[in-house]
Amino acid sequence: MSSAAALLHPSSRRRPFVKMNGLGNDFIVVVGGPSAFSPTADAVRSLADRRTGVGFDQLIAIESLKADAPLVRFWNADGSEVSACGNGSRCVADLLMDAQGTSRTQFRTVERMISAERAEGGAVRVDMGAPKLLWDQIPLSEEMDTRGVELQVGPIDAPILHTPGCVNMGNPHVVFFVKDAETAPVVGAGSLIERHPLFPEGVNVSFCQPLSPTRLRNRVWERGAGLTRACGTGACAALVAAHRRGLCGREADVVLDGGPLRIEWRESDDHVLMTGPVDFEFAGDLP
């Protein structure tokens, strides 16, 4: 068992955690099933505070490090529980494979089964499953073609952003295609669109600049977390949305603020594969 996985052994007196990140998208990970660990929204927000708490984008709880396909739960920094986290899934897979002494593993979320394996150079490859593309699967509040929905930001005759694609990768995403991701209004527009009435469950907002058929630049305003250095499901959604519009192939490097992820939308089974690095930061005990 690796040093990181070995640190995650709760007892009646302590609740240890490890701090990890995927391209700067950071998490604290604990072990404990729903009966043993079910934090309140206030507790999550307190822990997430980067001034007075541990600080993180998401909190992750793994039911067991040894169980076959354990349940994994995710909470955003605002205290809301969510059903998927791409970079967090890579961190979970890394811990499970270390603890189990294997090069492959799987786990359950509240929404789907996730499988993973070791990849080249210490990276972790996660099979995120098939994207959901129908309007009521995103979900949207009204029926639309999710290749390009009727949504725009700015004046009607000269919108700043318009006609984004929508994809559900275990959580809802809207993807705007922009000429320059570096100057896109990620914070201003992202914070508004996150709670737009078109998205009854809220939405993660991507600003994607196609650079070539095999390379995309993507910046993300994450639902419940804000501007993030990397969003794994956002990278997956960006590739799927871009491919559906003919802007890239089925496999590409998606460059996030924290670095690139390799994303493949596999034609054989419709599954999306995500490959990228995982880093351990430190360990501690929850207060």
C-alpha positions in Angstrom: 0.0 0.0 0.0 1.3 3.5 -0.9 2.1 6.0 1.8 -1.0 8.1 0.7 -3.4 5.1 0.9 -1.8 3.9 4.2 -2.6 7.2 5.9 -6.4 6.7 5.3 -7.4 4.6 8.3 -10.1 6.2 10.4 -10.6 5.2 14.1 -13.0 6.2 16.8 -10.7 9.1 17.7 -9.6 10.4 14.3 -10.8 11.0 10.8 -7.7 11.2 8.6 -7.6 12.8 5.2 -5.2 13.1 2.3 -4.9 16.2 0.1 -4.5 15.5 -3.6 -4.9 17.3 -6.9 -5.2 16.6 -10.6 -3.7 19.5 -12.6 -4.3 21.8 -9.6 -7.9 20.9 -9.2 -7.6 19.9 -5.5 -9.4 17.6 -3.1 -9.4 16.2 0.4 -10.2 12.5 0.4 -11.5 10.5 3.4 -12.6 6.9 4.0 -16.0 6.3 5.3 -19.4 5.1 4.0 -22.6 7.1 4.3 -23.4 5.7 7.8 -19.9 6.7 9.1 -19.3 9.9 7.2 -22.0 12.2 6.0 -21.0 15.9 6.5 -23.4 18.7 6.6 -23.2 21.5 4.0 -22.0 23.9 6.7 -19.2 21.5 7.6 -18.1 21.1 4.0 -18.0 24.9 3.5 -16.0 25.3 6.7 -13.4 22.7 5.6 -13.3 24.2 2.1 -12.4 27.7 3.3 -8.8 28.4 2.1 -8.2 30.9 5.0 -9.6 29.0 8.0 -10.1 25.4 6.8 -8.1 22.9 4.8 -9.1 24.4 1.5 -10.2 22.4 -1.6 -12.4 22.4 -4.7 -14.1 19.1 -3.7 -14.4 16.8 -0.7 -14.4 13.1 -1.6 -15.4 10.1 0.6 -14.5 6.5 -0.4 -16.6 3.8 1.3 -13.7 1.4 1.6 -10.2 1.1 0.1 -10.4 -2.7 0.0 -14.0 -3.3 -1.2 -14.8 -4.3 -4.8 -16.4 -1.3 -6.5 -16.8 0.9 -3.4 -19.2 3.8 -3.3 -17.6 7.2 -3.8 -19.3 10.5 -2.9 -18.3 14.1 -3.9 -19.1 17.5 -2.4 -18.4 20.8 -3.9 -16.8 23.6 -1.9 -20.2 25.3 -1.5 -21.5 22.2 0.4 -23.6 20.7 -2.4 -23.2 17.0 -3.1 -22.6 16.2 -6.7 -22.6 12.9 -8.7 -19.3 13.2 -10.6 -15.9 14.7 -10.6 -13.4 13.7 -13.3 -10.1 14.8 -11.7 -11.3 13.5 -8.4 -12.0 10.2 -9.9 -8.4 9.9 -11.0 -7.3 10.6 -7.5 -9.7 8.0 -6.1 -8.5 5.4 -8.6 -4.9 6.1 -7.7 -5.6 5.5 -4.0 -7.6 2.3 -4.7 -5.0 0.8 -7.0 -2.3 1.5 -4.5 -4.3 0.1 -1.6 -5.3 -3.0 -3.6 -1.9 -3.6 -5.2 -3.4 -3.6 -8.7 -3.1 -1.7 -12.0 -6.9 -1.6 -12.6 -9.8 -0.8 -10.3 -13.5 0.3 -10.4 -15.8 2.2 -8.1 -19.4 3.4 -8.0 -20.8 6.9 -7.8 -24.4 7.7 -7.2 -24.8 8.1 -11.0 -22.6 5.4 -12.7 -19.8 2.8 -12.5 -16.3 4.1 -13.1 -13.3 2.0 -14.1 -9.7 3.0 -14.2 -6.2 1.8 -14.9 -2.6 2.9 -14.7 -1.3 4.7 -17.8 2.1 5.7 -19.1 4.4 7.9 -17.0 2.4 7.4 -13.8 -0.8 8.9 -15.2 -4.2 7.5 -14.5 -6.8 6.7 -17.2 -10.4 6.7 -16.2 -13.4 5.4 -18.2 -16.1 8.0 -17.5 -18.7 6.1 -19.4 -21.0 7.3 -22.2 -22.0 11.0 -22.3 -25.7 11.8 -22.0 -26.8 14.1 -24.8 -30.6 14.4 -24.8 -32.1 17.6 -23.5 -33.9 16.0 -20.5 -30.7 14.1 -19.6 -28.6 17.3 -19.2 -31.2 18.4 -17.9 -32.6 21.5 -19.6 -35.8 23.1 -18.6 -37.2 22.9 -22.2 -36.6 20.7 -25.3 -33.7 21.8 -27.5 -31.0 20.3 -29.8 -28.0 20.0 -27.4 -25.5 20.4 -30.2 -26.4 24.1 -30.0 -28.9 25.4 -27.5 -30.7 28.7 -27.7 -28.7 30.7 -25.1 -26.7 33.8 -25.5 -24.9 36.4 -23.4 -24.8 40.1 -24.5 -26.9 42.2 -27.0 -29.3 40.2 -29.2 -27.8 41.6 -32.4 -24.1 41.1 -31.2 -23.9 38.5 -28.5 -20.6 37.9 -26.7 -21.4 34.2 -26.3 -24.1 32.2 -28.1 -25.3 28.7 -29.1 -23.3 26.5 -26.7 -23.4 22.7 -26.8 -24.6 20.7 -23.8 -23.3 17.4 -22.4 -23.9 15.4 -19.2 -20.8 13.6 -18.0 -22.4 12.5 -14.7 -23.0 16.2 -14.1 -24.3 18.9 -16.4 -22.1 21.0 -18.7 -22.6 23.8 -21.1 -19.8 24.5 -23.6 -19.4 27.9 -25.3 -17.0 28.0 -28.3 -14.8 31.1 -28.2 -12.1 32.7 -30.3 -9.8 33.3 -27.4 -10.2 31.3 -24.2 -7.6 33.5 -22.4 -9.8 36.6 -22.6 -13.2 34.9 -22.4 -15.5 36.2 -19.5 -15.1 33.0 -17.5 -15.9 34.6 -14.1 -18.4 37.2 -15.1 -20.5 35.0 -17.5 -19.8 31.7 -15.8 -21.2 32.8 -12.5 -24.4 34.0 -14.2 -24.9 31.0 -16.4 -24.3 28.5 -13.6 -27.8 29.2 -12.2 -29.6 30.2 -15.4 -33.2 29.0 -15.5 -32.4 26.8 -18.6 -30.5 24.5 -16.2 -32.7 23.4 -13.3 -29.9 21.6 -11.5 -27.3 24.3 -12.2 -24.5 23.8 -14.7 -20.7 23.7 -15.2 -19.7 26.3 -17.8 -16.8 25.8 -20.3 -15.2 28.3 -22.6 -13.6 26.2 -25.3 -11.2 27.4 -28.0 -10.5 24.8 -30.7 -6.8 25.1 -31.7 -6.6 22.1 -34.0 -8.4 18.8 -34.7 -6.3 17.3 -31.8 -6.0 20.2 -29.4 -8.6 22.3 -27.5 -8.1 25.1 -24.9 -10.7 25.0 -22.2 -11.4 27.1 -19.2 -14.1 26.2 -16.7 -16.4 27.9 -14.2 -17.4 24.9 -12.0 -20.8 24.6 -10.5 -20.4 25.1 -6.7 -16.7 25.7 -6.9 -16.1 28.7 -9.2 -13.1 29.2 -11.4 -11.0 26.1 -11.3 -7.5 25.2 -12.6 -8.9 22.0 -14.1 -12.2 20.2 -14.5 -12.0 16.6 -15.7 -15.7 16.2 -16.6 -15.4 19.7 -18.2 -12.6 18.5 -20.5 -14.6 15.4 -21.4 -17.7 17.6 -22.2 -15.6 20.0 -24.2 -14.3 17.3 -26.5 -17.7 15.7 -27.0 -19.4 19.0 -27.7 -16.6 20.1 -30.1 -16.7 16.8 -32.0 -20.4 17.0 -32.4 -19.9 20.3 -34.1 -17.1 19.1 -36.3 -14.4 21.1 -34.5 -12.1 18.3 -33.5 -11.7 14.5 -33.8 -12.7 11.9 -31.3 -9.3 12.2 -29.4 -7.5 15.3 -28.4 -5.5 17.1 -25.7 -7.7 19.4 -23.8 -5.5 22.1 -22.2 -6.9 23.5 -18.9 -5.4 26.2 -16.8 -3.5 23.6 -14.8 -2.3 21.6 -17.8 -3.5 19.1 -20.5 -5.7 16.0 -20.2 -5.9 13.4 -23.0 -9.6 12.8 -23.8 -10.9 10.1 -26.1 -14.5 9.6 -27.1 -14.3 6.0 -28.1 -16.5 5.0 -31.1 -16.7 1.3 -30.2 -18.8 1.7 -27.0 -19.4 5.5 -26.8 -17.4 5.8 -23.6 -15.2 8.8 -22.8 -11.7 8.1 -21.5 -9.7 10.7 -19.6 -5.9 10.4 -18.9 -3.9 12.7 -16.7 -1.6 13.1 -13.7 -2.4 12.7 -10.0 -0.4 14.4 -7.2 -0.3 13.9 -3.4 0.1 17.0 -1.4 -0.2 16.3 2.4 -2.2 14.4 5.0 -3.9 15.4 8.2 -6.9 14.8 10.5 -10.3 16.5 10.1 -11.2 18.7 13.1 
